[in-house]
Amino acid sequence: MYQRFLNNEDYMSQISDELFEQLIRGNQLRVAQAEEAAEASIIEYLTDNYEVEQALMVGKNLREYNPRITYPVGVHFYYEGKIVEAMRSINGVKTPASVEYWREFDHYDESLLREAKPYSQLLNYHPGDIVIFSDSLYECVEHNGLDYADIRIPGINAWETVETSLWEPNLEYEEWAVVEWEGRFYALLTVEDIDLTVNPHESDNWGLIGDYVTNYAYELKETEYVVFDGRVWYPTMSPVADTLKEGYNFRYHDPRNPNIKKHMIKIALYELHKLISPNNVSTARITDFEATMQWLHDANRCKINPQIQRKLDEEKKPVSEIAMATFQRDYDPYKNPWQI
């Protein structure tokens, strides 16, 4: 599936919302097809001299906010349809881990370092995958990742298990002790006026421990018990997603290259009109398309600066435009490729 660089809101800089809806007629696939064609044109013209693929990936890697993801400072993502930047680390939901997901290497060699890839919360991992995270190497033991709705960051565990025992009558328990009775877990809330012969289900001194749910705002304390996968857990670090607040932990900011964005919109609109009526494309769209093609041609010949990072050669210098790279200042005509 094509990952878009643009979003629907970007087109509002060129056309109205009503006209855009008339163009796509509720079919988002048309937009993806037009943008894919526009991207191919941009890469075709600029890939020789510019890091255009990297510039495009800045927009294509943007994802809608996911409360399961922890966002470091400076990361960009979509929130309520707008592109925002994390100003502070934004914590994500952390679920108890009843199985081992990652195993850290105690010893490793250069071959493992070459094989390892940086860990990303946007990818899926399978047993045997090797990643590097926080200067440590980890091997995946259990499937996890974005598409599994089960993101497990290597070396991070926000929950610990609680020791439990079967409830027995006439046995004294300390406050917040956890017992099991008829397949359910209970915590002793208070020992005041407790009747040691009454089971936890019928006693007011005991409280039933609830099952873990991802959208509950758990507090960071040792008595915040939950039941997950048949065991009782308590949090050792904040296990809930932070609340997003503009100006506090995020700000509106678009990291995409403005020139690529502007010209991709113009090419995509031209392609959208062609999909609907190839023989009746408006003059305005044709004019914008031709102007963009001229801009791409000039950028390809290094006549203008498109504000995209230049590609570097083996000497870490910007690669030369083809005409300059093959031009030779030599009086010997046999050494001059421009001599016919």
Salt bridges, closest charged atoms under 4 A:
GLU9 OE2 - LYS82 NZ 3.91
ASP10 OD2 - ARG256 NH1 2.70
ASP10 OD1 - LYS261 NZ 3.64
GLU35 OE2 - ARG4 NH2 2.79
GLU39 OE1 - LYS60 NZ 3.17
GLU85 OE1 - HIS76 NE2 3.93
GLU85 OE1 - ARG251 NH2 2.59
GLU85 OE1 - HIS253 ND1 3.70
GLU100 OE1 - ARG103 NH2 3.69
ASP150 OD1 - ARG152 NE 2.75
GLU219 OE1 - LYS221 NZ 3.57
ASP254 OD2 - ARG256 NH2 2.72
ASP254 OD2 - LYS261 NZ 3.39
GLU271 OE1 - LYS274 NZ 3.66
ASP288 OD2 - ARG285 NH2 3.12
ASP298 OD1 - HIS297 ND1 3.74
GLU315 OE1 - LYS317 NZ 3.97
GLU321 OE2 - ARG301 NH1 3.28
